[in-house]
Amino acid sequence: MNWTAVWAIYASEMVRFFRTIAQSFISPVISTSLYFVVFGAAIGSRIDQVEGVSYGAFIVPGLIMLSVMTQALSNASFGIYFPKFIGTIYELLSAPISFLEIVLGYVGAAATKALFIGVVILVTASLFVDVPIAHPGAMVLFLVLTCLSFSLFGFIIGIWAGNFEQLQLIPLLVVTPLVFLGGSFYSISMLPPIWQKITLFNPVVYLISGFRWSFFGTADVPIGLSLLAIGGFTALCLGAIWWIFKTGWRIRS
Amino acid sequence: MIVDIQNLRKTYKGGFEALKGVNLGIEEGEILALLGPNGAGKTTLISTICGITNPSAGTVHVGGHDVVGDYRAARAMIGLVPQEINLEPFNKVIDVVTYSRGLFGKPRNPAKIEEILKQLSLWDKRNARVMELSGGMKRRVLIAKALSHEPKVLFLDEPTAGVDVELRKDMWDVVAQLKAQGVTIILTTHYIEEAEAIADRVGVINGGALLLVEEKAALMARLGQKTLIVELQETLTEVPEGLAAYDLELVQGGQGLRYTYDTRGEGTGITRLLRDVAEVGLTMKDLQTKQSSLEEIFVGLVSEGTA
């Protein structure tokens, strides 16, 4: 294992993040604040409570998941797509490193950034509302696994993408809708009965529900299913990465 | 032998055969120039050695390590300067070069990085962002990256393509310095002049096949040779005994004698030959002289290859 190389990739990716620290830090703070103004104050005042939790607090886990998923996805996909785009990928391919080390460097950095943003949002949110955390251990586990699995997924998209449009395609057309429809801002019990059934086909529902459970102890779906979903998604991404590694798909002709 | 290439083949997905069984041994410390037209397979050959593409068949060993089976040890010895200027535009020169060293698993060594940047006249620009540099400077950064992990073998893929004359000379100086440090250098080029200026050996590649690998000196000797053809009235079946000393060849169906001589020699021997031709009783009809240049040797080889 070439840890020096993993660190080199990780550090250089983090440098890019810290070079734009203002954007990286301020934009989640502002967007979180905006969500609170819109959903918390304007709409929340009419909703009052969801499953015994104030609406303002209720949306916090969903808000964190929304940002963490999209950030992990975009950071990881851009991270590996950029060297392909500007041609510096040659150096990764000619270095004495395996695909595993490349993945560790890029995915590790993307997951770290997403985790950082998740924590920033949690801290910002707790300035607006009181956010209890019923199961801190589970909360951290869900957060880390989500950062990791969506970074892995983003990495796969970055490897697959042949141009910037494709890079945006899956995040915009698939992931964002699934996240919004996955109960980020509402409880499934608020939906009409037929939609309560349909929404169970959305994998993101399980992730958000599990994460919310770690805060408030209540969930839309059983917590075991949530764990299975996040574990399964991580395994699926790892499997795809392993296959790319074996075949050199889209990397090494 | 530091690089040993055995029957290397590369067929791309579309069926295009970019390398058709290349065999090549490269000695430690030498400079080998690979000459060939565009699309000859130069870059594919380098890419396959360096791990950017997988070989379809055959083997490559660098320092005794198989580039596929033992890629870590093999690649750690190799530095690659690609043909295209592929650099992270927003980063500082020094960071870009330091990153490369880390990527190759070498511990940090700011003194070494400083030494390399100074050698390439980049030290003053170390804190400049890559995008602020001129094209020539960017090419130096590519070389600095390739040298950052102290490779034993350096591949330069058309290092002077599109580079002005002055920078080209600088580049040759850098190559000479590296050779003095014991680095083995393989460079591709389509400038014959470049091969002449810096290489120890010259290889000619075309259509995915290595047509020739020769000491530059031997090639230059061929280069310095001229041929004289004496056209005769008579038709000969063999070279007359009186002319045996000249190592002549019968050409034009026995109506011509070909004499090869070295223009760099003290005397060419032409006067004596012509006198002796008259002495054995032959009548001259006409004379032709011809000089083959490396260019011609090259073109001849390349067109043979495609025929």
Interface residues (C-beta under 8 A of the other chain):
Chain A: N2 T4 A5 W7 A8 I9 A11 S12 V15 R16 R19 I86 G87 T88 Y90 E91 L92 L93 S94 A95 P96 I97 G248 R252 S253
Chain B: Y12 K13 C50 G51 I52 T53 N54 Y71 R72 A73 A74 R75 A76 I78 L80 P82 E84 N86 L87 E88 P89 F90 N91 D95 Y99 S100 R101 G102 L103 F104 G105 K106 P107 K145
